[in-house]
Amino acid sequence: MEEHQYSFYNGKLKENDLYRLTEFFKMLGNPTRILILLFLMGQDKNVSDLSKLLGFTQSTVSHQLNLLKANKMIRRYKDGKKVFYALVDKNVSKVIEEARHILQ
């Protein structure tokens, strides 16, 4: 794919940037992942907490968490023996909040 410059866009859109942007929105294209992100906007949680909140198996939740982590939307850290998940930064929250605002 060659670089494109659109009249409504003042910068250059590189292929890698386009791919990353597409992957970001793909991650938001799944209700379970959005729910996970919404719960993590409130506070960091572990797989067990998220599993109970969502009503899914820990395996299902872990799979979705791994996808979100691979796409750099969340991070994980240990506190003692427990592994917790947190949003990488507040920009993910801003995108979700803006989308919710647009839909109202």
SEDOKOL-476767 format. One record per residue (C-alpha): x, y, z. Coordinates in pm, whole numbers, plus 50000, padded with zeros to 5 digits. Layout:
BEGIN
(pt (X Y Z));
...
END
This chain:
BEGIN
(pt (50000 50000 50000));
(pt (50139 50339 49912));
(pt (50116 50646 50133));
(pt (49807 50855 50080));
(pt (49738 51216 50151));
(pt (49374 51308 50178));
(pt (49241 51660 50131));
(pt (49066 51648 50469));
(pt (49377 51525 50646));
(pt (49679 51754 50683));
(pt (49938 51484 50757));
(pt (50059 51178 50580));
(pt (49889 50853 50663));
(pt (50152 50583 50659));
(pt (50062 50220 50604));
(pt (50181 50121 50952));
(pt (49973 50397 51114));
(pt (49667 50291 50916));
(pt (49716 49929 51025));
(pt (49758 50024 51392));
(pt (49450 50246 51382));
(pt (49247 49966 51225));
(pt (49363 49718 51490));
(pt (49276 49965 51766));
(pt (48918 49993 51642));
(pt (48895 49617 51588));
(pt (48964 49575 51959));
(pt (48669 49803 52031));
(pt (48450 49599 51796));
(pt (48377 49332 52054));
(pt (48125 49385 52338));
(pt (48321 49172 52586));
(pt (48639 49373 52530));
(pt (48451 49700 52568));
(pt (48302 49578 52895));
(pt (48647 49479 53018));
(pt (48781 49823 52931));
(pt (48484 49991 53102));
(pt (48546 49789 53420));
(pt (48918 49873 53407));
(pt (48832 50243 53373));
(pt (48695 50220 53727));
(pt (48986 50035 53883));
(pt (49245 49768 53811));
(pt (49112 49413 53833));
(pt (49233 49055 53814));
(pt (49094 48778 53595));
(pt (48882 48637 53875));
(pt (48715 48975 53941));
(pt (48647 49031 53571));
(pt (48517 48678 53528));
(pt (48261 48730 53806));
(pt (48156 49073 53675));
(pt (48115 48949 53317));
(pt (47971 48605 53392));
(pt (48229 48436 53169));
(pt (48485 48168 53240));
(pt (48833 48278 53341));
(pt (48961 48122 53019));
(pt (48732 48340 52807));
(pt (48828 48653 52998));
(pt (49198 48567 52980));
(pt (49174 48529 52603));
(pt (49018 48875 52566));
(pt (49273 49026 52806));
(pt (49557 48877 52601));
(pt (49417 49038 52285));
(pt (49386 49375 52456));
(pt (49738 49344 52596));
(pt (49883 49244 52258));
(pt (49728 49559 52114));
(pt (49878 49771 52394));
(pt (49546 49882 52536));
(pt (49603 49727 52878));
(pt (49900 49619 53085));
(pt (49941 49363 53358));
(pt (50130 49373 53683));
(pt (50170 49155 53989));
(pt (50068 49242 54342));
(pt (50189 48956 54554));
(pt (50067 48639 54385));
(pt (49781 48807 54199));
(pt (49806 48947 53847));
(pt (49612 49266 53786));
(pt (49517 49439 53463));
(pt (49505 49814 53405));
(pt (49454 50051 53115));
(pt (49782 50151 52952));
(pt (49682 50517 52956));
(pt (49379 50745 52979));
(pt (49353 50781 52600));
(pt (49161 50453 52577));
(pt (48912 50592 52829));
(pt (48885 50915 52631));
(pt (48801 50731 52309));
(pt (48532 50522 52481));
(pt (48384 50824 52660));
(pt (48380 51028 52338));
(pt (48207 50743 52152));
(pt (47948 50714 52430));
(pt (47892 51091 52409));
(pt (47844 51076 52031));
(pt (47586 50797 52064));
(pt (47370 50982 52316));
END
